[in-house]
Amino acid sequence: MNRILITAVFVAVAGAAPASQKFTGTITDDMCGAKKHDAQCIADCVTHMNAKYALYDGHEVYVLSDQKAPARFADKKVTVTGTLDAQTKTIHVEKIEAAR
């Protein structure tokens, strides 16, 4: 009986996990968002102003959960694979790569 219950709970939780998506946009920071800035400005805001790396997709700015990998892509177009927390507008990053 316990095995059946544990299996049912596991299946329910696993099924409730959001599916990974791909998001394409430009790496920026959450302070400047959609405003166009160069890579050094973005890095300075993250380093000195407590901003967070973010993805701007042309409409929305999404904070990225990974704050190390985006550094090398500042002000570049990328594709981020991950899951979106719509309430916090945060993408939980699985992978970041240059957009094609």
Order of alpha helices (4+ residues) and beta strands (2+ residues): alpha-beta-alpha-beta-beta-beta-beta
